[in-house]
Amino acid sequence: MVFLLLKTSTNLSLSLIDFLIYNYDEVIYMDEQWLKELPLTEIISVTPVGGGDVNQAYKLTTSDDTYFLLVQPNHDADFYAGEIAGLEEFATANILAPRVIANGEIHGDAYLLITYLSNGIGNQADLGRLVAKLHRHHNPDGTFGFDTDYEGTAITFDNSWTESWSDLFINRRLDKLKDEIIKQHLWSAAELAEFNHVRQIIINQLTDHKSEPSLLHGDLWGGNYLFTDIGQPALIDPAAIYGDREFDLGVTTVFGGFDSDFYKAYNKAYPLSEGADQRMKFYRLYYLMVHLVKFGDMYANSVQSEMNQIVRNLG
């Protein structure tokens, strides 16, 4: 996302300015009135924040505090229902994460206002222990899923409750992605055949593995954690679900951002079962398929390579 901040009015106080935010395919004009409709006291500054590919994001400084604002143009307030539910579930598990302040719709745009966590320096071992703590929070009735579905800009996933992790992951995640990839003409017949082979391998492997419904972040890449200004690890931007904890750990390996201290501390706090390294490849494949759907051919080779590895190691 590319931003251009442009002051367009000279008769406004420094607390409120008009600006244009340029996305790749749209221009959003947030004026003084838009900002005034937020449930905040005097706004001193508005700073666009980059780094994500779903929301427009801003740091808001008011006369009494600092907040983080997410905006999704042309959606109603329910767009953020899943993230709100995830943050509330994290609070129940005593996981440090932003706290929800307000959610609504202004001029046809959904917004979510949350507390702002200042960035600092921390250590990966503490982060590993925090994720282990998250995963030790289990759904007491033993079922997998979540009260809200996953809703992204490129794809949605059904999170309705089930007694089978394999059902949720394979039938509702991998198969949904496969259908979308075919719809976008991103796979040949040979690639589809290899996916079906991999799918059967995953079914066999998960049948032999006992999954427990841990509270998951659901999108645990390196951009979705931070260290606060006092060095505490925190989790942000959840796509929460109760599922097999190897899902989160597999996702952490795709783009980096987690070092050996993270994995050592995690495994010491909550040891993984035999074969976890191989099963984590299933979730790497899932995450790469998500990116293939969202961004197209640039991820085709990575998806193919991951399928090849699964077949070579387990097929």
C-alpha positions as CSV (number, residue, x, y, z in Angstrom):
1,M,0.0,0.0,0.0
2,V,1.3,3.4,-1.0
3,F,0.3,6.5,0.9
4,L,0.5,10.2,0.1
5,L,-0.2,12.6,2.9
6,L,-1.5,15.9,1.6
7,K,-2.5,18.9,3.7
8,T,-5.4,20.5,1.9
9,S,-6.7,23.1,4.2
10,T,-5.0,26.0,5.9
11,N,-7.8,27.2,8.1
12,L,-7.9,24.0,10.2
13,S,-6.2,23.7,13.5
14,L,-3.1,21.4,13.7
15,S,-5.4,18.9,15.5
16,L,-7.3,18.0,12.3
17,I,-6.1,17.9,8.7
18,D,-7.5,16.7,5.4
19,F,-5.5,14.2,3.5
20,L,-5.6,11.8,0.6
21,I,-4.6,8.2,0.9
22,Y,-3.7,6.5,-2.3
23,N,-4.1,2.8,-2.6
24,Y,-3.2,0.8,-5.7
25,D,-6.7,0.9,-7.1
26,E,-8.6,3.5,-5.2
27,V,-8.4,6.9,-3.6
28,I,-10.0,7.5,-0.2
29,Y,-10.6,11.1,1.1
30,M,-10.8,11.3,4.9
31,D,-11.9,14.8,5.8
32,E,-12.4,16.6,9.1
33,Q,-15.9,15.4,9.4
34,W,-14.9,11.8,9.0
35,L,-12.4,12.1,11.8
36,K,-14.9,14.0,14.0
37,E,-17.3,11.0,13.9
38,L,-14.8,8.8,15.7
39,P,-15.5,8.5,19.4
40,L,-12.4,10.4,20.4
41,T,-11.4,13.7,22.0
42,E,-9.4,16.3,20.1
43,I,-7.2,14.6,17.5
44,I,-3.7,16.1,17.4
45,S,-2.2,14.0,14.6
46,V,-3.0,11.3,12.0
47,T,-0.1,9.2,10.6
48,P,-0.6,6.5,7.9
49,V,1.0,3.2,8.8
50,G,2.2,0.8,6.1
51,G,3.0,-2.9,6.2
52,G,-0.3,-4.6,5.7
53,D,-2.1,-5.7,2.6
54,V,-5.7,-5.8,3.8
55,N,-6.5,-2.6,5.7
56,Q,-5.7,1.1,5.6
57,A,-4.0,1.8,9.0
58,Y,-3.3,5.0,11.0
59,K,-1.8,6.0,14.2
60,L,-4.0,8.6,15.9
61,T,-2.7,10.8,18.6
62,T,-5.3,12.7,20.7
63,S,-5.0,15.0,23.6
64,D,-5.3,12.1,26.1
65,D,-3.9,9.0,24.4
66,T,-2.7,7.2,21.2
67,Y,-4.8,4.8,19.2
68,F,-4.5,2.5,16.1
69,L,-7.2,2.9,13.5
70,L,-8.0,0.3,10.8
71,V,-10.2,1.3,7.9
72,Q,-11.7,-1.0,5.2
73,P,-13.3,1.1,2.5
74,N,-16.8,0.2,1.2
75,H,-17.5,-2.4,3.9
76,D,-19.9,-2.4,6.9
77,A,-18.8,-2.6,10.5
78,D,-19.1,-6.4,10.5
79,F,-16.0,-6.7,8.4
80,Y,-14.0,-6.6,11.6
81,A,-16.2,-9.0,13.6
82,G,-13.6,-11.8,13.4
83,E,-10.7,-9.6,14.5
84,I,-12.7,-8.2,17.4
85,A,-13.7,-11.7,18.5
86,G,-10.0,-12.8,18.2
87,L,-8.7,-9.9,20.3
88,E,-11.4,-10.6,22.9
89,E,-10.5,-14.3,23.0
90,F,-6.8,-13.3,23.4
91,A,-7.8,-11.2,26.4
92,T,-9.6,-14.2,27.9
93,A,-6.3,-16.2,27.5
94,N,-4.3,-13.3,29.1
95,I,-2.3,-12.7,25.9
96,L,-0.9,-9.2,25.4
97,A,-2.6,-7.7,22.4
98,P,-4.4,-4.5,21.4
99,R,-7.7,-3.8,23.2
100,V,-10.8,-2.9,21.2
101,I,-12.0,0.7,21.8
102,A,-14.7,1.1,19.1
103,N,-16.0,-0.4,15.9
104,G,-18.4,1.1,13.4
105,E,-19.0,2.5,9.9
106,I,-18.4,6.1,8.7
107,H,-19.5,7.2,5.3
108,G,-19.7,3.6,4.1
109,D,-16.3,2.6,5.4
110,A,-15.8,0.1,8.2
111,Y,-13.4,1.1,11.0
112,L,-11.9,-0.6,14.0
113,L,-10.3,1.6,16.7
114,I,-7.9,-0.2,19.1
115,T,-5.2,0.7,21.6
116,Y,-1.8,1.5,20.2
117,L,1.2,-0.5,21.3
118,S,4.5,1.3,21.0
119,N,7.3,-0.6,19.4
120,G,10.5,-1.5,21.2
121,I,13.1,-4.2,21.4
122,G,12.5,-7.7,22.8
123,N,13.8,-11.2,22.6
124,Q,12.5,-14.2,20.6
125,A,12.5,-16.6,23.5
126,D,9.9,-14.5,25.3
127,L,7.9,-14.5,22.1
128,G,8.1,-18.3,21.9
129,R,6.8,-18.6,25.5
130,L,4.0,-16.2,24.7
131,V,2.8,-18.3,21.7
132,A,3.1,-21.5,23.8
133,K,0.9,-19.8,26.4
134,L,-1.6,-18.9,23.7
135,H,-1.6,-22.5,22.4
136,R,-2.1,-23.9,25.9
137,H,-5.4,-22.2,26.0
138,H,-7.7,-25.0,24.7
139,N,-11.3,-25.1,23.8
140,P,-12.9,-27.0,26.8
141,D,-15.5,-28.8,24.7
142,G,-12.9,-30.3,22.4
143,T,-14.2,-28.9,19.1
144,F,-12.4,-27.0,16.4
145,G,-13.5,-23.7,14.8
146,F,-14.5,-20.3,15.9
147,D,-17.7,-18.2,16.5
148,T,-16.9,-16.0,13.5
149,D,-15.8,-17.0,10.0
150,Y,-12.5,-15.8,8.5
151,E,-13.2,-12.9,6.1
152,G,-10.4,-11.6,4.0
153,T,-10.4,-9.4,0.9
154,A,-9.5,-12.3,-1.4
155,I,-11.2,-15.3,0.3
156,T,-13.4,-16.3,3.1
157,F,-13.3,-19.5,5.2
158,D,-16.1,-21.3,7.1
159,N,-15.0,-21.6,10.8
160,S,-18.2,-23.3,12.1
161,W,-17.5,-25.8,14.9
162,T,-16.5,-29.4,14.1
163,E,-15.1,-32.3,16.1
164,S,-12.5,-33.0,13.4
165,W,-9.5,-30.8,12.7
166,S,-8.9,-32.7,9.5
167,D,-12.4,-31.8,8.3
168,L,-11.9,-28.1,9.0
169,F,-8.4,-27.8,7.6
170,I,-8.8,-30.0,4.5
171,N,-12.4,-29.6,3.5
172,R,-12.9,-26.0,4.4
173,R,-9.4,-24.5,4.0
174,L,-7.4,-26.5,1.4
175,D,-10.3,-27.4,-0.7
176,K,-11.7,-23.9,-0.7
177,L,-8.2,-22.6,-1.8
178,K,-8.0,-25.3,-4.5
179,D,-11.4,-24.3,-5.9
180,E,-10.3,-20.6,-6.1
181,I,-7.0,-21.5,-7.7
182,I,-8.8,-23.5,-10.4
183,K,-11.3,-20.6,-10.9
184,Q,-8.4,-18.2,-11.5
185,H,-6.8,-20.7,-13.9
186,L,-3.6,-20.8,-11.9
187,W,-3.1,-24.6,-12.0
188,S,-2.7,-27.1,-14.9
189,A,-4.2,-30.5,-14.9
190,A,-0.9,-31.9,-13.7
191,E,-0.7,-29.5,-10.8
192,L,-4.2,-30.3,-9.7
193,A,-3.4,-34.0,-9.8
194,E,-0.4,-33.5,-7.6
195,F,-2.5,-31.5,-5.2
196,N,-5.0,-34.4,-5.0
197,H,-2.1,-36.7,-4.2
198,V,-0.8,-34.3,-1.5
199,R,-4.4,-34.0,-0.1
200,Q,-4.6,-37.8,0.4
201,I,-1.1,-37.7,2.1
202,I,-2.4,-35.0,4.5
203,I,-5.6,-37.0,5.3
204,N,-3.5,-40.1,6.1
205,Q,-1.0,-38.1,8.3
206,L,-3.7,-36.2,10.2
207,T,-5.7,-39.4,10.8
208,D,-2.6,-40.8,12.7
209,H,-2.1,-37.6,14.6
210,K,-4.0,-36.5,17.7
211,S,-4.9,-32.8,17.3
212,E,-6.1,-30.7,20.2
213,P,-8.1,-27.4,19.8
214,S,-5.6,-24.8,20.8
215,L,-6.3,-21.1,20.5
216,L,-4.4,-20.0,17.4
217,H,-3.4,-16.7,16.1
218,G,-4.4,-17.9,12.6
219,D,-2.0,-15.6,10.6
220,L,1.2,-15.8,12.5
221,W,3.8,-14.3,10.1
222,G,6.6,-12.0,11.2
223,G,4.5,-8.8,10.7
224,N,1.9,-9.9,13.3
225,Y,3.9,-9.6,16.4
226,L,5.8,-6.8,18.1
227,F,7.7,-6.0,21.2
228,T,6.4,-3.1,23.3
229,D,8.6,-0.2,24.5
230,I,9.3,-2.2,27.6
231,G,10.3,-5.3,25.7
232,Q,7.1,-7.4,26.1
233,P,6.0,-9.5,23.2
234,A,2.5,-8.9,21.9
235,L,0.4,-10.4,19.1
236,I,-1.6,-8.3,16.7
237,D,-4.0,-8.7,13.8
238,P,-5.4,-12.1,14.7
239,A,-7.4,-14.4,12.5
240,A,-8.2,-16.5,15.6
241,I,-9.5,-20.1,15.5
242,Y,-9.3,-23.1,17.7
243,G,-7.1,-25.6,15.8
244,D,-4.0,-27.7,15.8
245,R,-1.1,-25.6,17.1
246,E,1.2,-26.9,14.4
247,F,-0.9,-24.7,12.0
248,D,0.5,-21.5,13.6
249,L,4.0,-22.9,13.8
250,G,4.0,-23.9,10.1
251,V,3.0,-20.4,9.1
252,T,5.9,-18.9,11.1
253,T,8.3,-20.7,8.8
254,V,7.1,-19.3,5.5
255,F,8.5,-15.7,5.5
256,G,10.9,-15.7,8.4
257,G,10.9,-13.4,11.4
258,F,11.3,-16.1,14.0
259,D,14.7,-17.4,15.0
260,S,16.0,-20.5,16.7
261,D,15.5,-19.0,20.2
262,F,11.8,-18.7,19.4
263,Y,11.4,-22.4,18.5
264,K,13.6,-23.6,21.4
265,A,11.7,-21.6,24.0
266,Y,8.3,-22.7,22.5
267,N,9.2,-26.4,22.5
268,K,10.6,-26.2,26.1
269,A,7.3,-24.5,27.3
270,Y,5.0,-26.8,25.2
271,P,6.9,-29.7,23.6
272,L,5.8,-30.8,20.1
273,S,4.9,-34.3,19.3
274,E,6.9,-36.6,17.0
275,G,6.6,-35.8,13.3
276,A,5.7,-32.1,13.8
277,D,8.3,-30.9,11.4
278,Q,6.8,-32.9,8.6
279,R,3.2,-31.9,9.4
280,M,4.1,-28.2,9.6
281,K,4.7,-28.5,5.8
282,F,1.0,-28.9,5.3
283,Y,0.4,-25.5,6.9
284,R,3.2,-23.9,4.9
285,L,1.5,-25.2,1.8
286,Y,-1.8,-23.7,3.0
287,Y,-0.3,-20.3,3.6
288,L,1.5,-20.3,0.2
289,M,-1.8,-21.2,-1.5
290,V,-3.5,-18.3,0.3
291,H,-0.8,-16.0,-1.2
292,L,-1.2,-17.7,-4.6
293,V,-4.9,-16.8,-4.5
294,K,-4.3,-13.2,-3.4
295,F,-1.3,-12.3,-5.5
296,G,-1.3,-14.7,-8.4
297,D,1.6,-16.4,-10.3
298,M,4.4,-14.9,-8.2
299,Y,3.7,-17.7,-5.7
300,A,3.1,-20.5,-8.1
301,N,6.7,-21.9,-7.9
302,S,6.7,-21.8,-4.1
303,V,3.4,-23.8,-4.0
304,Q,4.7,-26.3,-6.4
305,S,8.0,-26.7,-4.5
306,E,6.1,-27.3,-1.2
307,M,3.9,-30.0,-2.8
308,N,7.0,-31.6,-4.2
309,Q,8.6,-31.8,-0.8
310,I,5.5,-33.3,0.8
311,V,5.3,-36.0,-1.9
312,R,9.1,-36.6,-1.6
313,N,9.1,-36.9,2.2
314,L,5.7,-38.5,2.9
315,G,4.3,-39.8,-0.4
